[in-house]
Amino acid sequence: MKRNILLGLLDRYIPTSQEIEFKNTIRSFIEHHPDCFERTLMCGHITASCWLINKNNTHALLTHHAKLEQWFQLGGHCDGHADVLAVALKEAQEESGIQNIVPVSPEIFDIDVHLIPANKKEGAHYHYDIRFLLQVTTHEESVKSEESKELRWIEKDSRNLPTANPAVVRLFNKWLNLDKKLR
């Protein structure tokens, strides 16, 4: 039953051409794994993340992930919680140190499926990532958590993007295109 809310979000989500296969893969994964929100599901699990923008929508916050040694958006494991938006909010608060964060929309902003390499604690597995657009409502300063080597606010200029990761670039471009739609 708790999977139905996420399936409904996916049904309403209109993917980009890059995301069509992700949408089908995520839907199939959810339908075939009642425990899809559990980190203990060894083949993979649903994760939630966000593209976090500042109050004025001029900058987005990225993290340099300590374990994976790459730049990403903020996010993490659902750990059994089916409310992926609530998980994305919680992860954004924990990883940024900023408490005053709200969703720009309750609808999905982006989706991705990616392989997490094996490490000392677990084997290689997939993250079926559901992403939301979130916004800081104050001018709070970010505070790095132990999961990050660095936090960085980036401007709307692709030269400031510290990664060429296609999934992060897609989020960045959606953010830029969102501005064009709002004008």
C-alpha positions in Angstrom: 0.0 0.0 0.0 2.7 2.5 0.9 4.2 2.1 -2.6 1.1 3.5 -4.2 1.9 7.1 -3.3 5.2 6.9 -5.1 3.6 5.1 -8.0 1.1 7.9 -8.3 3.9 10.5 -8.3 5.6 8.5 -11.1 2.4 8.3 -13.1 2.1 12.1 -13.0 5.8 12.7 -13.8 6.6 13.5 -17.4 10.2 12.4 -18.0 12.7 14.0 -20.3 13.9 11.7 -23.1 16.9 10.8 -20.9 14.6 9.7 -18.1 12.0 7.5 -20.0 13.9 4.3 -19.3 14.5 5.4 -15.7 10.8 5.8 -15.2 10.0 2.4 -16.5 12.8 0.8 -14.5 11.8 2.5 -11.3 8.1 1.6 -11.7 9.0 -2.1 -12.4 11.4 -2.1 -9.4 8.7 -0.7 -7.0 6.1 -3.2 -8.3 8.4 -6.2 -7.9 9.9 -5.3 -4.5 7.5 -4.6 -1.6 10.6 -3.7 0.5 11.9 -1.2 -2.1 12.3 1.6 0.5 14.5 -0.6 2.7 18.3 -0.2 2.6 18.6 -3.9 3.4 17.3 -4.8 -0.1 20.7 -5.9 -1.4 20.0 -5.3 -5.2 19.0 -1.7 -4.6 16.5 0.6 -3.0 14.6 3.8 -3.5 16.5 7.0 -2.5 15.3 10.6 -2.3 17.3 13.7 -3.2 16.8 17.3 -4.2 18.0 20.2 -6.2 18.3 22.8 -3.4 18.1 26.4 -4.4 18.6 29.5 -2.3 15.9 32.0 -1.3 16.4 34.2 -4.3 16.8 31.2 -6.7 20.2 32.5 -7.8 22.3 29.6 -6.5 22.0 25.8 -5.9 23.8 23.8 -3.3 26.0 20.8 -4.1 27.9 18.5 -1.9 31.3 16.8 -2.5 30.4 13.3 -1.2 33.0 12.1 1.1 32.7 8.3 0.3 32.1 8.6 -3.4 34.6 11.5 -4.0 32.2 13.2 -6.4 29.9 16.3 -6.5 26.2 15.5 -6.2 22.9 17.0 -5.1 21.8 16.5 -1.5 19.9 13.3 -0.7 20.0 9.9 0.8 18.3 6.6 1.8 14.6 6.3 2.6 15.4 3.7 5.4 11.9 2.3 5.2 10.0 5.6 4.8 7.7 5.7 1.8 7.2 9.5 1.8 10.1 10.3 -0.6 9.4 14.1 -0.4 9.8 14.0 3.4 13.0 12.0 3.1 14.4 14.5 0.5 13.5 17.4 2.9 15.1 15.6 5.9 18.3 14.8 3.9 18.6 18.4 2.7 18.3 19.7 6.2 20.8 17.2 7.6 23.4 17.6 4.8 23.2 21.4 4.5 22.6 22.3 8.2 19.8 24.6 6.9 16.4 24.0 8.6 14.1 26.4 6.7 13.6 24.4 3.5 10.3 23.9 1.6 9.3 22.1 -1.6 8.9 24.4 -4.6 6.4 21.7 -5.7 5.3 18.3 -4.2 5.8 16.8 -7.6 8.9 15.0 -8.9 11.6 17.2 -10.4 13.9 14.5 -11.8 14.6 10.7 -11.6 17.7 8.7 -12.0 18.9 5.1 -11.7 22.6 4.7 -10.9 25.0 1.9 -9.7 26.7 2.4 -6.3 30.0 0.6 -6.3 30.8 -2.0 -3.7 32.5 -0.9 -0.5 33.6 -2.5 2.8 30.1 -2.6 4.2 28.0 -3.6 1.1 28.1 -4.9 -2.4 27.4 -3.0 -5.5 23.7 -2.0 -5.8 21.4 0.4 -7.5 19.8 3.6 -6.3 16.4 4.4 -7.7 16.5 8.1 -7.0 13.5 10.3 -6.8 14.4 14.0 -6.9 12.5 17.1 -5.8 13.1 20.9 -6.2 13.5 22.4 -2.8 14.1 26.0 -1.7 15.7 27.6 1.3 13.3 30.2 2.8 15.8 32.2 4.8 19.4 33.4 4.5 20.8 30.7 6.7 24.4 29.6 6.2 25.1 26.0 5.2 27.1 23.8 7.5 28.9 20.8 6.2 28.0 17.4 7.6 30.4 14.4 8.0 29.0 13.0 4.8 30.5 15.9 2.8 34.0 17.0 2.1 32.6 20.4 1.0 29.4 22.2 0.3 29.3 24.7 -2.5 26.6 27.2 -3.7 26.8 27.4 -7.5 25.5 30.1 -9.7 23.5 29.7 -12.9 26.5 29.5 -15.1 27.6 26.1 -16.3 31.3 27.1 -15.9 30.6 26.9 -12.1 29.3 23.4 -12.2 32.1 21.3 -10.5 31.1 18.0 -12.2 30.3 16.6 -15.6 28.1 13.9 -14.1 25.2 13.6 -16.6 22.6 13.3 -13.8 23.8 16.5 -12.1 24.1 18.3 -15.4 20.5 17.3 -16.2 19.3 18.8 -12.8 21.3 22.0 -13.5 19.8 22.4 -16.9 16.3 21.7 -15.6 16.9 24.5 -13.1 18.0 26.9 -15.9 15.0 25.9 -18.1 12.6 26.4 -15.1 13.6 30.1 -15.1 12.7 30.4 -18.8 9.3 28.9 -18.1 8.6 31.3 -15.3 9.4 34.4 -17.4 
